[in-house]
């Protein structure tokens, strides 16, 4: 099987790091609202790939994160506006805590996946449980010149 590698911009033969095993990471939902077809499309693709790999005899481990903090609204970051967290914004609107919003929409997301017969991930790590690790990774990216900071926001350097 060949898979398109966005880094090399080429189709490459799939060769897992550990023979017979395949690990998949899918960026999961930002849990501030109900899931829609635009969200679910990527999870349907990941589920299809997961099932195909299992059919081919691979032991597949699926990880799908839950973004439950820090996803900014689409404010104009270039103007120095750091935006507002989408979950905090939904919490204000619905008069609930950000955690209540995140858990409610996370549960809804998992129910929709179940209704669509999408296999559940083996792990659903939440962003809030890994903020310290994210900060360390961002610091390393900045230190190595792979990212840069503008008005308090950090961006990947894609040049």
Secondary structure, DSSP 4 states (H G I P E B T S, - for coil): -EEEETTTTEEEE---SSTTEEEEEE---B-SS---HHHHHHHHHHHHHHHHHHHTT-EEEEEE-BB-S--B-S--GGGT----BHHHHHHHHHTS-HHHHHHHHHHHHHHHHHHTTPPPPSB--BGGGSHHHHHHHHHHHHHTTSEEEETTEEEE---
